[in-house]
Amino acid sequence: MVIKDWKSVFKSMWYFLPLIFIKREYDVVFVCSSSFNRGKNGENVLFKPMIEYCKSNELNYIIFEETYFKSFIDYKINQNSIPLDFITILQIALRKICNLIYKKPTSIDEIYFQDVKISKILKTLFFNRFRSKFYITLIWNNVTLWRCINPSSCVVDYQHAYIYDGEDEYMNNGRPPKVKSANDVVALVHGERYKRILIDNDKSGFYSENNVIPVGLNKNINTKKRTHLNNKKILFTLQITPDFSKEVNEDYVKIVKSLIDRNANFLSSNNYKIIFKHHPRFTEDDCKGISINHEFAEFDNTTPISDLLDEVCLHMTFHSSSAFDAALNGIPTIFIDMLEPLSPNEMFLKQYKYPYEDLVIRDIYDLEKILVNYDDKDIFRNHCENVYEWSEEFYHDFDEQVFGKFLNEKI
């Protein structure tokens, strides 16, 4: 564990230590990791409309942010948030102590029950005087802790990326993760199609009309591109992250380099430009870097993806959720199916029914065929319009009325 920001730790201690003696009550607690502060000035764009609703309706709220004590996270704690660093450090310490006293948990049940033990200890030490009616999380941050603190509260997980059967955070083989079912976590999702994926594929019966609620997505993200012009600029969202093994990342780099190198003459002679953007969790310290030495290629890891999508006409990826960001702007995605752990086949083609299976690269030279096809203005325009219509099944603008009704029914 490496602590990079001691000021954040002290700010966290300054808030949580007095809870031993001081009572605090909130209508809503928002919980996320600092890696979601990807908007302008470090703003969390996913929580923004919910927070604005709380402000305009005079609901008492607070924002807790988790940081990762690893080098690949560079996002800063928002100045309006309380860092969870102090609680995280205690959780890590208690987990190590439990592993020494008892055997290290290996099964899902054992891991969950260890988290319950640790959460009960933290409640006794710091949260006996803490109350909230709602806990709204991203990536279900610490849902076991919040459930232990307030057993009668509503614990919510707000969708942050894609949902499909095979995504451990939502469902795998028709079963939700134990941490969600055991803590009775409500799912707020971006659209009706995601709701149906959860309910219709759940063999356990946990997901239902009562606990899966489509509230939509921040309007600042959901913007349709007004014109469909092929300007021959492509955004390539890379997926080299510490989440994958060293071997997978190395294979990934080889495939990307080979794909670009083999098509370099075509891309250059036809005036294409490719903008590469690394995954938010990428860093040279933890992941193998990638070098693309062509005049038509450049890297941009500072400009928000929403701004980059305003510049380009096409998007490329293996199976990144950025394909939805692109579709919401009327931009087709070219998928690469040349590395099994990142194949788009199961998710985007089989479950999401992406409208164009011919936009999949399974061979090095498929890229040229796809781009040549897009020289036809009518084909390009139709693809842009159809991928936008497809995305509307999954995403709609944030619905303040639905969100407000959900809060008011339980408050």
Secondary structure, DSSP 4 states (H G I P E B T S, - for coil): -----HHHHHHHHHHHGGGGT--EEEEEEEEEEGGG--SGGG--TTTHHHHHHHHHTT--EEEEEE--SSTT--PPPPTTSEE-HHHHHHHHHHHHHHHHHSPPP-SHHHHHHHHHHHHHHHIIIIITTEEEEEEEESTTTTHHHHHHH-TTSEEEEE--S---TTBTTTBBTTB--HHHHHTT-EEEESSHHHHHHHHHH-SSS---TTTEEE--B-TTT----S------EEEEE----TTS-HHHHHHHHHHHHHHHHHTHHHHHHTT-EEEEE--TT--TTTS-------TTEEE-SSS-HHHHHHH-SEEEESS-THHHHHHHTT--EEEE-SSGGG-SIIIIIIIS--S-GGGEE-STTHHHHHHHHTTSHHHHHHHHHHHHHHHHTT--B--HHHHHHHHHHH-
